Structures are given as structure tokens and as C-alpha cells.
Amino acid sequence: MNKHIFIKFVLALALLVGVFVASWLAVPKQDHFLISMMRVPCFGECPIYSLVIYSDGTVYYEGYAHVRTVGKASKRLRPDQVLRLVREIRNSGIFDKNAGCCRSRIKDVAFVNIEITLNGAASLAFYPLDSSNVIPPELRHLECVIDQVTNSEQWTGRLNDYCKNILN
């Protein structure tokens, strides 16, 4: 009798270990990223601020000029917001393109600098916010999603018109 109980115990334990290992392997690995976006000055009243976002959802903001909040602030994103950022980074093609290629024909124009590291791969995009068509639309979309997901409007006091149009 003890032999049968021992065999059942070993089989149950093996089944339990198998289920645990299978569930552990099925859990997706978390993407590690760092996103840095900075809107740089123009000769007018363009908002000047930076955002840094970590894969754990921590967001650091620093406002410099022409924003509601001058100085530092921070917040924490929800897991679904972090997943959206990773999805948008991948969809943007920022790692597939020469993202830092864009120039402006206009002298007085604001620029956006986006730096992203995702699972060890790094990319940089620095482009003007003018009406030229040289900027890949996926980069502009990513820029707007970063502002939307972080709700930077709470600190800047506004969302630019381009982003309002494409996100609505």
C-alpha cells in the first residue's frame, strides 16, 4: 500500500512541476526600454520640455519654457500603457530607418529629439516639426503616442495640433 501511495505522490509531484515549468516558460519576457523625447526651442513660444520613460513605467518630465509646469515632475504608467509604447516603438520602424535624416527648409522651427533603447538596440531620431514631408509619418505618430500615453499635456498645458489631428 505504501508503494502505491508513494508512486501516486511522485506522479502528482511530477505533474505539478511540469505544470509550473510550462506556465513559467509561457510567461512573456518583459521588454526593457528607455525612451527619451525632448522638444527643443524655436524662436517663438514652442514648448520646451523633456520626457524620460523607463520600462517599469516610470516617467520623468522636465519643463524648461513655454509650458504649464516649469521644473520636474514624475508619474507611473499602467502596464497596458507600457505595452502600448513597446508596440508603437516596434510599429514605428525607428530601428529600421535612418531616423536622424530629416532636415527643415525653415530656419525658425522646433525640433523633436527621440532616443530609444529597446532590449539593447538603440536608435535616434532628430527632426523638425514643420510641414515638410521628409519626416516618416510613423515617427510623427510615435512622437504623438509618447505625448498621449504619458499625458504630457498635464505638464505642458497643450497637445500640438498635429497630434490632436492624428490621435483623434
Secondary structure as UniProt FT lines:
FT   HELIX           2..26
FT   STRAND          33..40
FT   STRAND          48..54
FT   TURN            55..56
FT   STRAND          58..65
FT   STRAND          71..76
FT   HELIX           79..92
FT   TURN            93..96
FT   HELIX           99..101
FT   STRAND          111..118
FT   TURN            119..120
FT   STRAND          121..128
FT   TURN            133..134
FT   HELIX           137..150
FT   TURN            151..152
FT   HELIX           153..156
FT   HELIX           161..167
//
